[in-house]
Amino acid sequence: MHVTAAVAVKKLKAERIDTFMLRKFQDEIELMARLDHPNIVGFVGMVWEEPHLCIVLEFVSGGSLRDALQDDAAASEPTLSWERF
């Protein structure tokens, strides 16, 4: 069965590749691969073939979290729900 799904790709830029950044990127991949929670974007996979170093994540529509937090902070009444699941 072939399933098509939208994903988000986080790419490490070639000019930023050094030993320190590779380690940080690898740590992030290892952490994301272990996390499984409905409030956390899901880890789909990775590409580890220089210079193409990418983390593939579940796509969540609605814009970036950064934009949502900035918009919410500027609003007179918060719109984000902080309900616990």
C-alpha positions in Angstrom: 0.0 0.0 0.0 1.3 3.5 -0.9 0.2 6.3 1.4 0.8 10.0 0.5 1.0 12.5 3.3 2.2 16.1 3.7 5.4 16.4 5.8 7.6 19.2 7.1 11.3 19.0 6.4 13.9 20.6 8.7 17.2 20.9 6.8 20.7 21.6 8.2 22.2 24.1 5.8 25.5 22.9 4.1 27.4 25.9 5.3 26.5 25.1 8.9 27.8 21.6 8.8 30.6 21.1 11.3 31.3 18.6 14.1 29.3 20.5 16.7 26.2 21.1 14.5 26.2 17.5 13.3 26.2 16.3 17.0 23.3 18.7 17.8 21.4 17.6 14.8 21.9 13.9 15.6 20.8 14.6 19.2 17.6 16.3 17.9 16.9 13.3 15.7 17.4 10.8 18.5 15.1 12.8 20.8 12.4 13.3 18.2 12.5 9.6 17.4 11.8 8.7 21.0 8.9 11.2 21.6 5.4 10.0 21.2 2.7 12.4 22.5 -0.4 13.9 20.9 0.8 17.5 21.6 4.2 16.9 19.9 4.8 16.9 16.2 5.6 13.3 15.1 8.9 12.2 13.8 8.6 10.6 10.3 12.2 10.0 9.4 15.5 11.5 8.4 17.9 11.9 5.5 21.6 11.6 6.4 23.5 11.9 3.2 25.8 15.0 3.2 25.0 17.6 2.1 21.4 16.6 2.5 20.8 16.3 6.3 17.1 16.5 7.1 14.6 15.7 9.7 11.2 14.7 8.3 8.3 15.6 10.6 4.5 15.3 10.6 3.0 18.4 8.9 0.7 20.5 11.0 -1.3 23.1 9.1 -2.1 26.6 10.4 1.3 28.3 10.3 4.3 28.2 12.6 4.1 28.0 16.3 6.4 31.1 16.5 3.8 33.1 14.6 0.9 31.8 16.6 2.7 32.7 19.9 3.6 36.2 18.6 0.1 36.9 17.4 -1.4 35.6 20.7 1.0 37.8 22.7 -0.1 40.8 20.8 -3.8 40.1 21.1 -5.9 41.7 23.8 -7.5 38.3 24.5 -5.4 35.1 24.0 -6.7 32.7 21.4 -4.5 29.7 22.1 -5.9 27.0 24.3 -3.6 25.6 26.8 -5.9 22.7 27.8 -4.2 19.5 29.0 -5.0 16.3 27.2 
